[in-house]
Amino acid sequence: MLQETHLRVADQVRLRKGWVGQVFHSGLDVRNRGVAILVGKNVLFEASEVVADKGGRYVMVRGRLQGEKVVLASVYAPNWDDAGFMRRMLGRIPDLEAGGLIIGGDFNTVLDPSLDRSSSRTGRRPAAAKVLRGFMDQMGGVDPWRFVRPRAREYSFFSHVHRVYSRIDFFVVSRGLIPRVEEAEYSAIAISDHAPHWIELEMGEVRDQRPLWRLDVGLLAEEEVCRRVRRSIEGYLD
C-alpha cells in the first residue's frame, strides 16, 4: 500500500513494476496526493469492487485474497485533525460483513497520544483518532503492531514544524485476522520522510492457533509490574 504517490491518473502505469500484477490507484490530474494498492504477480487476488476517492485520499478494494474474502484499503488522511474526513472515509468501506478488513496508510493522527508521540505534552486524543478508535471498537479492529507491543514506543514520522516524532502510519485489521499476523515492523526512514511499515499475514487455509505473545520489555521498567512478578515467582516456589 502506497501513499502520496504524486502520480496523475495517466501516470499510473509507472507503478507496474516487474513484480506487480495488479494496480489499484486513486489520484488527481495533477501531481498531488495519490494512494495505491499493489498486488504481486504471485498473489492470488480477485477484485469484485473498487472504491476510489477522486481527491486521491483513499482507494478500497473488495475481493478474494488467496481464496478468502477481504477488504483492502490504502489511506492518506489530511495533515490536520479532520474528523469529518475520517468519518466519510470509514463510511465508504464496502461490505464489512463480507470478510476481513486490512486498512493501512498515513492516518496523520495518533491512536494513543501518550505512547505514539515523543512529546511529553501528550494532550487529548485528536478528534480524527476518536472517530477511528470508535470504528475499531465497533467492528473489532486491531492495530497489529500495538497488539504485540502494548507499551512500546516507535515512530514513523518527524514533524520539523512541531519538533515531535509520532507514529501516524499503521495498519488496522479485523480481530479475526490477528492470528494470521506473523510480522509487524517499521523500517528505517530512507526514501520518504515516513518510515515504511509492513505486516506479514498468512492467508489461505485457516490455522487454529492463538496470536503470538511477546513480552513488552518496557513493562520491566515499571516497579509495580516487577513487584507483582516477584510475588508470583515467590508464590510458585513456595
N, C-alpha and C positions, 0 to 999 in steps of 0.2 A: 504494500500500500504506500502510495506516494502523496505528498502534499507540496503545495507551492511549485508545481511543475513549470509554471510560467510559459505554457505552450498554448498557442492558438488552436482552435478546433482543427484547422487544416494541417497542423504540425504533429498530430497525434502519432503519425507513422514513425516518428523518431523514437517512440517508446518500444517499438517492435525490435528488440534485440534478438540475438540468435537463440536464446533460451526461452523467449516469450512466445506463448501460444495464443493467448487471448489478452486483449486490452479493453478495459472499461474506463472511460475518461470523461471528466466534466470540466469544461474550460470556457473561456471567453474568446472573442475575436481579436483580443489584444493580449499581449504577453503579461498577464496578471493572474494571480491565484492559480487555480487548477489543481485537481486531485485525480488520482488514478488507482486502479486495481489491476495488477499484472498477474496473470496465471501462467505458470510454466508449461512447456510442451508436454512434460511427463506427468502432469497433474490432470486427473480426470475431473473435468468440471463442465456441467451442462447448465447454462443460464436460461431461466424462464421469464425473468422480469428485471428490467433495469430502470432505476430512478436516478436521473442526473440533474443536478442543480444548474440552472442557467447562469448563476453567478459564480460558478466554479468553486463552490464551497464543499460539496459532497457528491459522492456517487455511491449508489447502493445496488447490489445485485442479489436477486433471489435465485436459487438453483440447487443443484446436487453436486456436492464435493465428495469425490470418491464414493459415490452412491448414497451419501447422506444429505438430507435436506438442510440447507443453511441459508443465512442471510449475511452477506459480506458488505461492509460499509467503510469507506475511507473519508475522513472528515478534516477540514481545515476551518476552524472556527475564527471569528473576528478577534483581533487582538485587543479588544476591550470587553468589559463584563456585559455580555449581551445575552440575557436570559431569554429574550424573545426568539433569537436565532436558535438557541439550544432547544427550545420548546418546539419550534416549527420543524427543525431538522429531525428530532426524535419522532415527531408525529408522522413523518413520511416513511419511516422504516416499514417495509412491506411485510404483512402477514407473519407476525412473530410466532404464531401458533404452528407455523408450517415447518419449523426446525430451529436449530441452534443459531445464535447470533454471534458474529465476530465483527466488532467495530473498532477501528483504530485510527489514530491520527494525532494531529496537533489541535488539542481542545482549547488551548490558550486559557486554561484555568486549572486550578489545583483542587483535588478532591479533599485533601486534608492540609490546611494551611500550616499546622504545627509541624508536619513532617515533610511536606512537599515543597517548602520554601526554606532558603538558607537564612532569611532574616529572622531575628529574634522577635520582631514585631509581627506576630502571626496575623493578627486581625481576625475579622469574621470570615466565614466561608463565603466566597463570591456568589452572587445570585445565580449565575450560569451553572456553577458547581452544584448548587442546591437543586436546580432542575434536573441535572444529570444524575445526582445521587437519588433523587426521588424516583426517577425512571429505573435506576438499577435496583432499588428496593422493591419496586413493583413487579419487575419482570425477572428478578433473581440474577441480576448482572453482577459480575465479579471482575475486579482488576487483577489479572493473574500474577503480575509482579508483586503487588502488595499482599496478595493472598499468602505467598510463601515467605514474605519478608515483612511481617506486621509492624515492626518498629524501625526498619532500616531507612537510611537516607541516601538517595542518589538523585542526580538532577540531569535534565535533558536540555536545558536552555539557560543562557545567562543574559540578563537584561542590562545593557550598558547604561540605559537611562536611569533605572532604579538601583543598579549595582546589587542585584539579587539573583541567585540561582533558583531555579524552580523545576519541578517535574510536571510539565504540561503535555508531554507526549506519552500516551499509554494506550492500552487495549482495554476493552470491556467485552467479556464473553459471557454467554449463558452459563449459569452454575452447573448445568449438566455436562458442560464441556471441560470443566476443570480437571476431572480425572484423565483427560486426554492431553493436558498440557505437560510437555516433557521439559521445556526450557522457556525461560522468560528473562531476557537480558537487555542491557543497554551497551552499545558500543561507544568508542571514543568519538568526540566531535572532530570531524575531518573535512569533508567536502562541504557540508552545510553548516549553518550556525546552530543546528539542533543535533543532539546525539541520536543516532539510529536506534530504534527499539524494535526488537523482534521476539516473536514467540514461536515455538515449535509444537505442533499438535499432531497426535497420532490419529488419523482419520481412517475410516473403513470399518472393520469389524469392531463391535462394541466389546470393550475389555472390562471385565468385572474386577475392578481394583479401586482402592481409595486413593485420593490425591497424595502425592509425595509430600511427607512432612519434613521441614527443615527447621533447625534451631535458629532463631533470630539471636545472634550473639550479642546484639545491643542490649538485650534484656539482662545480661550478666553484669552490666554496669549499674543496675538498679539494686540498691541494698535490700529492699523489701522482697524482691524476687529471690535474691541469694539466701535470705533468711528462710523463706519457705522451702527452697530446695534443700537447705541443710536439715531442716526439721523432717522433711520427707525421707532423706537418706538415713538420718538417725533413727527414725521410727521403723524403717525397714530393717536396719541392722540389729535393732533390739528384738 
